[in-house]
Amino acid sequence: MDNIEVLVCDDSALMRNLISRIVDETEGMNVCGTAMNGKFALQKIPFLKPDLILLDIEMPEMTGVQFLEERKKRGMDIPVVILSSIATKGAAVTMQCLELGASDFITKPSGSISSNIASVSSAIIEKIASYGGKYARKNGKNIPLTETFVKQAKLREAEAAAKKEGIIDKIAPAALSQETFSPVLFTSKRKEPEVIVPLREPGRIEVVAIGISTGGPNALREVFAHLDPKFSRPILVVQHMPAGFTKEFAASLDKICPLSVKEAEDRDEIHPGQIYIAPGNFHIVVEKSTLCNVIRLSSADLRNGHRPSADWLFESVAKIYQNRALGVIMTGMGRDGAVQLAEMRKQGAWTLGQDEESSVVYGMPRVAYELGAVQKQVSLENMANEMNTLVKEHGK
C-alpha cells in the first residue's frame, strides 16, 4: 500500500507543524515537505512530487493566488486544496482560487490556532483522500478508497470527544490502527443494481435537479460551461458548501455559463433557463403554486449529515413533478440524494449518475446506482451533452 504524499504551504511555522501532525497521524498519508510561501513550494514540487498541496492564501513573496496563477502557466495538474482563514472572510478570493484551478477549500477555524485546527481535521483528511488519492491512483499508486481514510478521521474524532468527556483516558495505538485502517482498494467489487419498476413512463422534462458534493465546484464549472444556450428548463442545485460561499459560487458560475446562475432565495419563482444554487446551511424544496412553482428554504435538521441536502430537493421534486423531471447525482462522499433519486426514478423521472472514472469520490452516485436509481451513468465530460440532449428531446 502506498502513501498519499502531501506538501503543506503556509507562512506560519506553527500551522505547518499542526497541519503536518494531522496528516502524518493518518495511516496512508505522509507530509513529504513544507513551504512558507508559494515561491518555495514551486521550487520543492519537482523533488518532492506531492500528490496534493494544502495551500494558504495570505503569504509573503508569493500568495496562494499568485501560486495558482503560476501553477496554471506551468501546466501543473497536482491538485490544490485551499486551507486558509481568509477563506472565511473573503469568499470572492476563495472563488478566484477555484477559478484558477484549486480543487476545493477548507476554512481555518477562528480563534486560537492550536486549540481549533483539530476541528477541521476530518475535512482535511477527507479532501486529501479524495483529491490526492485520485491523483495518486492515476499515477500508478496503490491507494485505498477515500472512505477508509474518512473512517480513520471519524474514529479519531470520537476518541477525542470521549477523552474530553472523561469516558476514556486513551486508546492503545495498536488497537486504534487495527480498527481504523483496514484498506479497501478502489477496485473493490460493486453490487449489482436493484431493479426499480417506475409507476409511469418518463414524461416531458419540466425541471432538472442536481445533487453533488466533494469534487463539485470544478465538476459544475465543467457542466455549466457546456450547457446549450437554448437550454429551456430550470436547474436546481444542491452543492454541499458552507454558508457564506454559495452566493459568490453562483456568481463565479454565472461568468462561464450561458444561462443565468443565482443563489436561491426563499419564494423564488422557478423560471425556465435559470439555475438556482442552494444557499449554504439551508435545504431547498419545491412548493407547488398556482401560477409558478416556487423555491422554499428550510433550516430543518441536517439530513445525511448535510444542510442543504440533496435528498430534501429530490424528495420534493419527486412529489411535485413525478415523471416530468430529470434528476442528476454527481461526485460526492456518502449517500446524500441516493434514496430520493430512487424515489424520483420510481415516479417515472429521467435520471443520470456520474460514472466512477470521472468522479472525484464515487460515493453518492455509487449508492444511487446500486439502489437502481440511475438510468444511465455518464462521464463528467459528457454530462452537459447528455443533459442538453434529454431536455431538447423531452422538454417540449
MARDO-32217 format. One record per residue (C-alpha): residue number from 0; residue in one letter; x, y, z. Coordinates in steps of 0.05 Angstrom, whole numbers, plus 32768, in hexadecimal, padded with zeros to 4 digits. Example, Ala and Ser with C-alpha at 12.3 -4.5 7.8 and 13.67 -1.06 7.14 Angstrom:
<nodes>
+-----+--------+------+-------+------+
| num | residu | east | north |   up |
+-----+--------+------+-------+------+
|   0 |      a | 80F6 |  7FA6 | 809C |
|   1 |      s | 8111 |  7FEB | 808F |
+-----+--------+------+-------+------+
</nodes>
This chain:
<nodes>
+-----+--------+------+-------+------+
| num | residu | east | north |   up |
+-----+--------+------+-------+------+
|   0 |      m | 8000 |  8000 | 8000 |
|   1 |      d | 801B |  8045 | 7FED |
|   2 |      n | 8015 |  8087 | 8011 |
|   3 |      i | 7FF3 |  80C6 | 7FF9 |
|   4 |      e | 802C |  80F9 | 7FFA |
|   5 |      v | 8018 |  8140 | 8011 |
|   6 |      l | 803C |  8183 | 800B |
|   7 |      v | 8026 |  81B5 | 8040 |
|   8 |      c | 802F |  81FE | 802C |
|   9 |      d | 8022 |  8231 | 8063 |
|  10 |      d | 8049 |  826D | 807C |
|  11 |      s | 803D |  825B | 80C5 |
|  12 |      a | 806F |  8229 | 80E2 |
|  13 |      l | 803C |  8216 | 8117 |
|  14 |      m | 8007 |  8208 | 80E3 |
|  15 |      r | 8037 |  81DF | 80B9 |
|  16 |      n | 8047 |  81B5 | 80F6 |
|  17 |      l | 7FFF |  81AB | 810C |
|  18 |      i | 7FE5 |  819A | 80C6 |
|  19 |      s | 8020 |  816B | 80BB |
|  20 |      r | 800F |  8147 | 80FC |
|  21 |      i | 7FC7 |  813C | 80E6 |
|  22 |      v | 7FDE |  8120 | 80A3 |
|  23 |      d | 8017 |  80F5 | 80BE |
|  24 |      e | 7FEB |  80D6 | 80F4 |
|  25 |      t | 7FBE |  80BC | 80BE |
|  26 |      e | 7FD5 |  8078 | 80A5 |
|  27 |      g | 7FDD |  8078 | 805A |
|  28 |      m | 7FF0 |  80C2 | 8057 |
|  29 |      n | 8033 |  80E5 | 805D |
|  30 |      v | 804C |  812D | 805C |
|  31 |      c | 8084 |  812B | 802A |
|  32 |      g | 8097 |  8174 | 8036 |
|  33 |      t | 8083 |  81B9 | 804C |
|  34 |      a | 808B |  81FF | 8030 |
|  35 |      m | 8082 |  8245 | 804E |
|  36 |      n | 8067 |  8263 | 800D |
|  37 |      g | 8055 |  8254 | 7FC5 |
|  38 |      k | 809B |  8263 | 7FAB |
|  39 |      f | 80BB |  822D | 7FD6 |
|  40 |      a | 8083 |  81FC | 7FC6 |
|  41 |      l | 8091 |  8204 | 7F7C |
|  42 |      q | 80DA |  81F6 | 7F88 |
|  43 |      k | 80CC |  81B7 | 7FB0 |
|  44 |      i | 8096 |  8197 | 7F85 |
|  45 |      p | 80C5 |  8177 | 7F51 |
|  46 |      f | 80ED |  8154 | 7F88 |
|  47 |      l | 80B5 |  8142 | 7FB9 |
|  48 |      k | 8082 |  812C | 7F84 |
|  49 |      p | 8045 |  8137 | 7FB1 |
|  50 |      d | 8001 |  8119 | 7FA2 |
|  51 |      l | 7FDE |  8156 | 7FC0 |
|  52 |      i | 7FEF |  819C | 7FD9 |
|  53 |      l | 7FCD |  81BC | 8015 |
|  54 |      l | 7FD3 |  8207 | 8007 |
|  55 |      d | 7FCA |  8245 | 8031 |
|  56 |      i | 7FB4 |  8285 | 800D |
|  57 |      e | 7FD6 |  82BE | 8032 |
|  58 |      m | 8022 |  82B4 | 8030 |
|  59 |      p | 805E |  82E1 | 8024 |
|  60 |      e | 8084 |  82E3 | 7FE2 |
|  61 |      m | 8053 |  82B7 | 7FBD |
|  62 |      t | 800A |  82B1 | 7FD4 |
|  63 |      g | 7FDD |  8275 | 7FC9 |
|  64 |      v | 7FBB |  8299 | 7F8F |
|  65 |      q | 7FFE |  82A9 | 7F6E |
|  66 |      f | 8014 |  8260 | 7F78 |
|  67 |      l | 7FD5 |  8248 | 7F55 |
|  68 |      e | 7FE1 |  8278 | 7F1C |
|  69 |      e | 8028 |  825E | 7F13 |
|  70 |      r | 8010 |  8216 | 7F1A |
|  71 |      k | 7FDF |  8222 | 7EE2 |
|  72 |      k | 8016 |  8241 | 7EB6 |
|  73 |      r | 8043 |  8205 | 7EC1 |
|  74 |      g | 800A |  81D3 | 7EB1 |
|  75 |      m | 800F |  81AF | 7EF4 |
|  76 |      d | 7FD7 |  817F | 7F04 |
|  77 |      i | 7FE7 |  8170 | 7F4D |
|  78 |      p | 7FA6 |  817D | 7F74 |
|  79 |      v | 7FA5 |  81B8 | 7FA3 |
|  80 |      v | 7F77 |  81C1 | 7FDF |
|  81 |      i | 7F73 |  8206 | 7FFE |
|  82 |      l | 7F7A |  8206 | 804A |
|  83 |      s | 7F76 |  824D | 8061 |
|  84 |      s | 7F55 |  827B | 8094 |
|  85 |      i | 7F4A |  82AF | 805E |
|  86 |      a | 7F1A |  827E | 803E |
|  87 |      t | 7EEA |  828E | 8076 |
|  88 |      k | 7EEF |  82D9 | 806B |
|  89 |      g | 7EF9 |  82DD | 8020 |
|  90 |      a | 7ECB |  82AE | 7FFA |
|  91 |      a | 7EDB |  82D3 | 7FBA |
|  92 |      v | 7F26 |  82C3 | 7FC2 |
|  93 |      t | 7F15 |  827A | 7FCF |
|  94 |      m | 7EEB |  8277 | 7F90 |
|  95 |      q | 7F24 |  8298 | 7F6A |
|  96 |      c | 7F51 |  825F | 7F81 |
|  97 |      l | 7F1E |  822C | 7F67 |
|  98 |      e | 7F1C |  8251 | 7F24 |
|  99 |      l | 7F68 |  824C | 7F21 |
| 100 |      g | 7F65 |  8201 | 7F2A |
| 101 |      a | 7F63 |  81F2 | 7F75 |
| 102 |      s | 7F3A |  81B3 | 7F80 |
| 103 |      d | 7F17 |  81C7 | 7FC1 |
| 104 |      f | 7F1E |  81EF | 8001 |
| 105 |      i | 7F1D |  81E8 | 804C |
| 106 |      t | 7F15 |  8223 | 807B |
| 107 |      k | 7F44 |  8227 | 80B6 |
| 108 |      p | 7F1C |  8230 | 80F6 |
| 109 |      s | 7F1E |  8273 | 811A |
| 110 |      g | 7F3D |  827D | 815E |
| 111 |      s | 7F79 |  825A | 817A |
| 112 |      i | 7F9D |  8233 | 8144 |
| 113 |      s | 7FB7 |  81FD | 8171 |
| 114 |      s | 7F74 |  81EE | 8191 |
| 115 |      n | 7F47 |  81F2 | 8154 |
| 116 |      i | 7F6C |  81D6 | 8117 |
| 117 |      a | 7F5A |  8190 | 812F |
| 118 |      s | 7F11 |  81A2 | 8122 |
| 119 |      v | 7F1E |  819E | 80D7 |
| 120 |      s | 7F4B |  8162 | 80D8 |
| 121 |      s | 7F16 |  8134 | 80BB |
| 122 |      a | 7F0A |  8165 | 8082 |
| 123 |      i | 7F56 |  8168 | 8075 |
| 124 |      i | 7F5A |  811C | 8073 |
| 125 |      e | 7F1D |  8115 | 8046 |
| 126 |      k | 7F36 |  8148 | 8013 |
| 127 |      i | 7F7C |  8129 | 8011 |
| 128 |      a | 7F5F |  80E3 | 800A |
| 129 |      s | 7F2E |  80F9 | 7FD3 |
| 130 |      y | 7F5A |  8125 | 7FA7 |
| 131 |      g | 7F9F |  810B | 7FB9 |
| 132 |      g | 7F88 |  80C3 | 7FB8 |
| 133 |      k | 7F6A |  80CA | 7F72 |
| 134 |      y | 7FA9 |  80EC | 7F58 |
| 135 |      a | 7FD7 |  80B8 | 7F78 |
| 136 |      r | 7FAF |  807E | 7F5A |
| 137 |      k | 7FB1 |  80A0 | 7F16 |
| 138 |      n | 7FFD |  809F | 7F1C |
| 139 |      g | 8000 |  8055 | 7F2D |
| 140 |      k | 7FFE |  8055 | 7F79 |
| 141 |      n | 7FD8 |  8021 | 7FA1 |
| 142 |      i | 7FAA |  804C | 7FCD |
| 143 |      p | 7F6D |  8035 | 7FF6 |
| 144 |      l | 7F28 |  8052 | 7FEC |
| 145 |      t | 7F1A |  8097 | 8008 |
| 146 |      e | 7EE9 |  8078 | 803A |
| 147 |      t | 7F23 |  8054 | 805B |
| 148 |      f | 7F44 |  8096 | 806E |
| 149 |      v | 7F03 |  80B6 | 8082 |
| 150 |      k | 7EF5 |  807D | 80B1 |
| 151 |      q | 7F39 |  8089 | 80D2 |
| 152 |      a | 7F29 |  80D3 | 80DA |
| 153 |      k | 7EE5 |  80C7 | 80F8 |
| 154 |      l | 7EFE |  8094 | 812A |
| 155 |      r | 7F35 |  80C4 | 8140 |
| 156 |      e | 7F00 |  80FA | 8149 |
| 157 |      a | 7ED7 |  80C9 | 8173 |
| 158 |      e | 7F15 |  80B8 | 819C |
| 159 |      a | 7F24 |  8102 | 81A9 |
| 160 |      a | 7EDC |  810F | 81BE |
| 161 |      a | 7EDD |  80D3 | 81ED |
| 162 |      k | 7F1E |  80EB | 820C |
| 163 |      k | 7F01 |  8131 | 8215 |
| 164 |      e | 7EC4 |  8115 | 8239 |
| 165 |      g | 7EF1 |  80E9 | 8264 |
| 166 |      i | 7ED3 |  80A9 | 8249 |
| 167 |      i | 7F17 |  808D | 8236 |
| 168 |      d | 7F5E |  80A1 | 8244 |
| 169 |      k | 7F7B |  8086 | 8204 |
| 170 |      i | 7F75 |  8050 | 81CF |
| 171 |      a | 7FB0 |  8023 | 81C4 |
| 172 |      p | 7FD3 |  8038 | 8184 |
| 173 |      a | 7FD5 |  7FF1 | 8169 |
| 174 |      a | 7F8A |  7FE8 | 8175 |
| 175 |      l | 7F7A |  802A | 8155 |
| 176 |      s | 7FA4 |  801A | 8118 |
| 177 |      q | 7F85 |  7FD6 | 810F |
| 178 |      e | 7F3F |  7FF2 | 8117 |
| 179 |      t | 7F46 |  802E | 80E9 |
| 180 |      f | 7F72 |  8017 | 80B0 |
| 181 |      s | 7F59 |  7FD9 | 808D |
| 182 |      p | 7F67 |  7FF1 | 8046 |
| 183 |      v | 7F32 |  7FE8 | 8011 |
| 184 |      l | 7F4F |  7FED | 7FCB |
| 185 |      f | 7F2D |  8019 | 7F98 |
| 186 |      t | 7F22 |  7FDC | 7F6D |
| 187 |      s | 7EF5 |  7FBB | 7FA1 |
| 188 |      k | 7EB9 |  7F95 | 7F85 |
| 189 |      r | 7E79 |  7FBD | 7F7A |
| 190 |      k | 7E33 |  7FA4 | 7F88 |
| 191 |      e | 7E04 |  7F97 | 7F4E |
| 192 |      p | 7DCF |  7FCE | 7F4B |
| 193 |      e | 7D89 |  7FC2 | 7F66 |
| 194 |      v | 7D51 |  7FC3 | 7F33 |
| 195 |      i | 7D1E |  7FFC | 7F39 |
| 196 |      v | 7CDD |  7FF6 | 7F11 |
| 197 |      p | 7CC4 |  803D | 7F06 |
| 198 |      l | 7C7B |  804C | 7F15 |
| 199 |      r | 7C76 |  8070 | 7ED2 |
| 200 |      e | 7C9E |  807D | 7E92 |
| 201 |      p | 7CCE |  80B9 | 7E92 |
| 202 |      g | 7CAA |  80F7 | 7E7B |
| 203 |      r | 7CBA |  813D | 7E65 |
| 204 |      i | 7CF4 |  815A | 7E8C |
| 205 |      e | 7CDF |  8199 | 7EB1 |
| 206 |      v | 7D18 |  81A0 | 7EE4 |
| 207 |      v | 7D5E |  8185 | 7EF0 |
| 208 |      a | 7D77 |  8176 | 7F37 |
| 209 |      i | 7DC1 |  816A | 7F46 |
| 210 |      g | 7DE1 |  814F | 7F85 |
| 211 |      i | 7E2D |  8154 | 7F8C |
| 212 |      s | 7E63 |  8158 | 7FC2 |
| 213 |      t | 7EAE |  814B | 7FC4 |
| 214 |      g | 7ECC |  815D | 7F81 |
| 215 |      g | 7E8E |  8186 | 7F71 |
| 216 |      p | 7EAA |  81CD | 7F68 |
| 217 |      n | 7ED4 |  81BA | 7F2C |
| 218 |      a | 7EA3 |  8186 | 7F12 |
| 219 |      l | 7E6B |  81BA | 7F0F |
| 220 |      r | 7E9A |  81EA | 7EEC |
| 221 |      e | 7EA6 |  81B5 | 7EB7 |
| 222 |      v | 7E5C |  81A5 | 7EAE |
| 223 |      f | 7E40 |  81EB | 7EB0 |
| 224 |      a | 7E74 |  8207 | 7E80 |
| 225 |      h | 7E5A |  81D6 | 7E4B |
| 226 |      l | 7E0F |  81DC | 7E53 |
| 227 |      d | 7DE8 |  81EF | 7E15 |
| 228 |      p | 7DD8 |  823A | 7E16 |
| 229 |      k | 7D91 |  8224 | 7E02 |
| 230 |      f | 7D8B |  81F5 | 7E3E |
| 231 |      s | 7D42 |  8200 | 7E4D |
| 232 |      r | 7D38 |  81E4 | 7E93 |
| 233 |      p | 7D48 |  81FD | 7ED9 |
| 234 |      i | 7D81 |  81DA | 7EFF |
| 235 |      l | 7D80 |  81D4 | 7F4B |
| 236 |      v | 7DC3 |  81C2 | 7F6B |
| 237 |      v | 7DD8 |  81A9 | 7FAF |
| 238 |      q | 7E23 |  81AF | 7FB6 |
| 239 |      h | 7E3D |  81A1 | 7FFC |
| 240 |      m | 7E5F |  81E3 | 800E |
| 241 |      p | 7E64 |  820C | 804D |
| 242 |      a | 7E38 |  8249 | 805A |
| 243 |      g | 7E55 |  8289 | 803F |
| 244 |      f | 7E73 |  826B | 8000 |
| 245 |      t | 7E39 |  8257 | 7FD4 |
| 246 |      k | 7E28 |  829D | 7FBD |
| 247 |      e | 7E6F |  82A8 | 7FA4 |
| 248 |      f | 7E70 |  8261 | 7F88 |
| 249 |      a | 7E30 |  826F | 7F60 |
| 250 |      a | 7E4F |  82B1 | 7F47 |
| 251 |      s | 7E8E |  828C | 7F30 |
| 252 |      l | 7E65 |  8259 | 7F0B |
| 253 |      d | 7E3B |  8290 | 7EEB |
| 254 |      k | 7E7A |  82AB | 7ECA |
| 255 |      i | 7E86 |  826B | 7EA2 |
| 256 |      c | 7E3F |  8250 | 7E98 |
| 257 |      p | 7E12 |  8265 | 7E5D |
| 258 |      l | 7DD7 |  8262 | 7E8D |
| 259 |      s | 7DCC |  8290 | 7EC9 |
| 260 |      v | 7DE5 |  8274 | 7F0B |
| 261 |      k | 7DD0 |  828F | 7F4F |
| 262 |      e | 7DCD |  827B | 7F98 |
| 263 |      a | 7D87 |  8263 | 7FA7 |
| 264 |      e | 7D5C |  828F | 7FD4 |
| 265 |      d | 7D1C |  827E | 7FF9 |
| 266 |      r | 7CDE |  8283 | 7FCC |
| 267 |      d | 7D08 |  828A | 7F8C |
| 268 |      e | 7CDB |  827A | 7F51 |
| 269 |      i | 7CF8 |  8240 | 7F28 |
| 270 |      h | 7D02 |  825A | 7EE2 |
| 271 |      p | 7D1B |  8235 | 7EA3 |
| 272 |      g | 7D65 |  823E | 7E92 |
| 273 |      q | 7D77 |  8254 | 7ED9 |
| 274 |      i | 7DA7 |  822F | 7F07 |
| 275 |      y | 7D9B |  8233 | 7F53 |
| 276 |      i | 7DD3 |  821F | 7F84 |
| 277 |      a | 7DBC |  820A | 7FCA |
| 278 |      p | 7DD7 |  823C | 7FFE |
| 279 |      g | 7E08 |  8220 | 8031 |
| 280 |      n | 7DE5 |  8207 | 8071 |
| 281 |      f | 7D9F |  8205 | 8051 |
| 282 |      h | 7D79 |  81CC | 8030 |
| 283 |      i | 7D53 |  81DE | 7FF1 |
| 284 |      v | 7D11 |  81BF | 7FDD |
| 285 |      v | 7CDF |  81CB | 7FA6 |
| 286 |      e | 7C9A |  81E4 | 7FBB |
| 287 |      k | 7C5F |  81E0 | 7F8B |
| 288 |      s | 7C3F |  8222 | 7F7A |
| 289 |      t | 7C05 |  8235 | 7F4D |
| 290 |      l | 7C2A |  8260 | 7F1B |
| 291 |      c | 7C72 |  824A | 7F24 |
| 292 |      n | 7C94 |  8218 | 7F53 |
| 293 |      v | 7CC2 |  8237 | 7F86 |
| 294 |      i | 7D00 |  8226 | 7FAF |
| 295 |      r | 7CF9 |  8224 | 7FFA |
| 296 |      l | 7D35 |  8225 | 802A |
| 297 |      s | 7D36 |  81FB | 8068 |
| 298 |      s | 7D64 |  81FA | 80A5 |
| 299 |      a | 7D4A |  81B6 | 80BB |
| 300 |      d | 7D7A |  8183 | 80D8 |
| 301 |      l | 7DB5 |  8169 | 80B0 |
| 302 |      r | 7DA5 |  812E | 8084 |
| 303 |      n | 7DDB |  80FB | 8074 |
| 304 |      g | 7E09 |  812A | 809A |
| 305 |      h | 7DFB |  8165 | 806C |
| 306 |      r | 7DD4 |  81A5 | 8066 |
| 307 |      p | 7DC6 |  81B0 | 802D |
| 308 |      s | 7DB6 |  8168 | 801E |
| 309 |      a | 7DAA |  814C | 7FD8 |
| 310 |      d | 7D77 |  811C | 7FF6 |
| 311 |      w | 7D4B |  8157 | 800A |
| 312 |      l | 7D4D |  8173 | 7FC4 |
| 313 |      f | 7D42 |  8131 | 7FA0 |
| 314 |      e | 7D09 |  811E | 7FCF |
| 315 |      s | 7CE2 |  815D | 7FBF |
| 316 |      v | 7CEF |  8158 | 7F74 |
| 317 |      a | 7CD6 |  8110 | 7F74 |
| 318 |      k | 7C97 |  8126 | 7F98 |
| 319 |      i | 7C88 |  8164 | 7F6E |
| 320 |      y | 7CA1 |  8150 | 7F29 |
| 321 |      q | 7C9D |  8103 | 7F2B |
| 322 |      n | 7CB3 |  80EC | 7EE5 |
| 323 |      r | 7CBD |  8133 | 7ECA |
| 324 |      a | 7D03 |  813D | 7EE5 |
| 325 |      l | 7D4C |  812C | 7EDA |
| 326 |      g | 7D75 |  8119 | 7F18 |
| 327 |      v | 7DC1 |  811A | 7F16 |
| 328 |      i | 7DEF |  8100 | 7F4C |
| 329 |      m | 7E39 |  810F | 7F47 |
| 330 |      t | 7E7C |  8108 | 7F6B |
| 331 |      g | 7E78 |  8108 | 7FB7 |
| 332 |      m | 7E87 |  80E5 | 7FF8 |
| 333 |      g | 7E51 |  80BC | 801B |
| 334 |      r | 7E0A |  80AE | 8004 |
| 335 |      d | 7DE5 |  80F1 | 8004 |
| 336 |      g | 7DB2 |  80F3 | 7FCC |
| 337 |      a | 7DB5 |  80A9 | 7FBB |
| 338 |      v | 7D75 |  8092 | 7FDD |
| 339 |      q | 7D4A |  80CB | 7FC3 |
| 340 |      l | 7D67 |  80C5 | 7F7D |
| 341 |      a | 7D4D |  807E | 7F80 |
| 342 |      e | 7D09 |  809B | 7F93 |
| 343 |      m | 7D0D |  80CA | 7F56 |
| 344 |      r | 7D1C |  808E | 7F2A |
| 345 |      k | 7CE2 |  8069 | 7F49 |
| 346 |      q | 7CB4 |  80A3 | 7F37 |
| 347 |      g | 7CCC |  809E | 7EEF |
| 348 |      a | 7CFF |  80D7 | 7EED |
| 349 |      w | 7D3C |  80D4 | 7EC0 |
| 350 |      t | 7D7D |  80C9 | 7EE7 |
| 351 |      l | 7DC7 |  80CE | 7EDB |
| 352 |      g | 7E03 |  80BD | 7F07 |
| 353 |      q | 7E4C |  80D0 | 7EFF |
| 354 |      d | 7E78 |  8094 | 7EF0 |
| 355 |      e | 7EB0 |  807A | 7F1E |
| 356 |      e | 7EEA |  808D | 7EF1 |
| 357 |      s | 7EDA |  80D7 | 7EEE |
| 358 |      s | 7EC2 |  80DF | 7F36 |
| 359 |      v | 7EF2 |  80FB | 7F6A |
| 360 |      v | 7ECC |  80D0 | 7F9C |
| 361 |      y | 7E9E |  809A | 7F81 |
| 362 |      g | 7E72 |  809A | 7FC0 |
| 363 |      m | 7E2F |  80BB | 7FB4 |
| 364 |      p | 7E2A |  80A4 | 7F6B |
| 365 |      r | 7E40 |  805E | 7F7E |
| 366 |      v | 7E0A |  8056 | 7FB3 |
| 367 |      a | 7DD6 |  8072 | 7F84 |
| 368 |      y | 7DEC |  8042 | 7F4D |
| 369 |      e | 7DE9 |  8006 | 7F7C |
| 370 |      l | 7DA3 |  801B | 7F93 |
| 371 |      g | 7D8D |  8019 | 7F4A |
| 372 |      a | 7D82 |  8064 | 7F49 |
| 373 |      v | 7DAF |  8072 | 7F0D |
| 374 |      q | 7D95 |  8066 | 7EC7 |
| 375 |      k | 7DD8 |  8076 | 7EA7 |
| 376 |      q | 7E1E |  8082 | 7EC1 |
| 377 |      v | 7E42 |  80BB | 7E9E |
| 378 |      s | 7E88 |  80D7 | 7EA0 |
| 379 |      l | 7E93 |  811E | 7EB7 |
| 380 |      e | 7EAB |  8130 | 7E72 |
| 381 |      n | 7E6A |  8119 | 7E53 |
| 382 |      m | 7E39 |  812F | 7E89 |
| 383 |      a | 7E28 |  8173 | 7E6B |
| 384 |      n | 7E1C |  8154 | 7E27 |
| 385 |      e | 7DEF |  811E | 7E45 |
| 386 |      m | 7DC6 |  8152 | 7E6A |
| 387 |      n | 7DC2 |  817E | 7E2C |
| 388 |      t | 7DA9 |  8143 | 7E03 |
| 389 |      l | 7D76 |  812B | 7E35 |
| 390 |      v | 7D58 |  8170 | 7E3F |
| 391 |      k | 7D58 |  817E | 7DF4 |
| 392 |      e | 7D35 |  813B | 7DE4 |
| 393 |      h | 7D07 |  8137 | 7E20 |
| 394 |      g | 7CFD |  817F | 7E37 |
| 395 |      k | 7CCC |  8196 | 7E03 |
+-----+--------+------+-------+------+
</nodes>
